[in-house]
Amino acid sequence: MRTMKKRIPIARENFAKAGRSHQITLLEGDAGQILRELEPGFDLIFMDAAKGQYIHWLEDAVRLLNPEGILFRIMFFRRAS
């Protein structure tokens, strides 16, 4: 799910370059709203959001996963210079 309009075409281009456009569905809009509306059945959910937002979406993300599904969350740490 992307809300940053300028990054949507870049994401689509990267999916195509990887040859995976047919396997990836890019959902555009507010993540909280979209997550509430989706039906369960996902094998993988990749969450890339501001650190403070994960907790707001965790319950819905877990609900959407298949029993053997994977919830992958990305988090970067920066070292102070």
C-alpha positions in Angstrom: 0.0 0.0 0.0 1.4 3.3 -0.9 0.1 6.8 -0.2 3.1 8.7 -1.5 2.0 9.4 -5.1 5.6 9.9 -6.4 6.7 6.5 -5.2 3.9 4.5 -6.8 5.3 4.6 -10.4 8.7 3.7 -9.0 7.3 0.7 -7.2 5.5 -0.5 -10.3 8.6 -0.1 -12.4 10.7 -2.1 -9.9 8.1 -4.9 -9.8 8.3 -5.1 -13.6 12.1 -5.0 -13.7 12.0 -8.0 -11.3 9.6 -9.8 -13.5 7.0 -10.0 -10.7 4.3 -7.7 -11.7 1.9 -10.6 -12.2 2.5 -11.7 -8.6 2.4 -8.4 -6.7 -0.7 -6.3 -6.1 0.1 -2.7 -5.2 -2.6 -1.2 -3.1 -2.8 2.6 -3.1 -4.3 4.6 -0.3 -4.5 4.8 3.5 -3.1 1.6 4.9 -5.4 1.6 8.0 -8.5 1.8 5.8 -7.3 -0.7 3.3 -6.3 -3.3 5.9 -9.7 -3.2 7.5 -11.4 -3.9 4.2 -9.3 -6.8 3.0 -10.2 -10.4 3.4 -7.8 -13.0 5.0 -5.7 -15.2 2.8 -2.3 -13.7 2.5 0.9 -15.8 2.5 3.2 -12.7 3.1 2.6 -9.2 4.3 5.5 -6.8 4.0 5.2 -3.7 6.3 7.3 -0.7 5.6 6.0 2.2 7.6 7.0 4.8 10.2 8.1 3.0 13.3 5.2 4.4 15.4 2.6 3.2 12.9 3.2 -0.6 13.1 1.3 -1.0 16.3 -1.8 0.5 14.7 -1.8 -2.1 11.8 -0.5 -5.2 13.6 -3.9 -6.7 14.6 -5.3 -6.4 11.0 -2.1 -7.7 9.5 -2.1 -10.8 11.6 -5.8 -11.3 10.9 -5.1 -11.2 7.2 -2.4 -13.8 7.2 -2.8 -17.5 6.4 -2.0 -19.8 9.3 1.5 -20.4 7.9 1.9 -16.8 6.7 4.8 -14.5 7.2 4.6 -10.9 8.5 7.8 -9.1 7.5 8.5 -5.7 9.0 11.4 -3.6 7.9 13.2 -1.3 10.3 16.3 0.7 9.8 18.5 1.9 12.6 20.8 4.8 12.2 24.0 5.2 14.1 24.6 8.7 15.5 27.8 10.2 14.0 
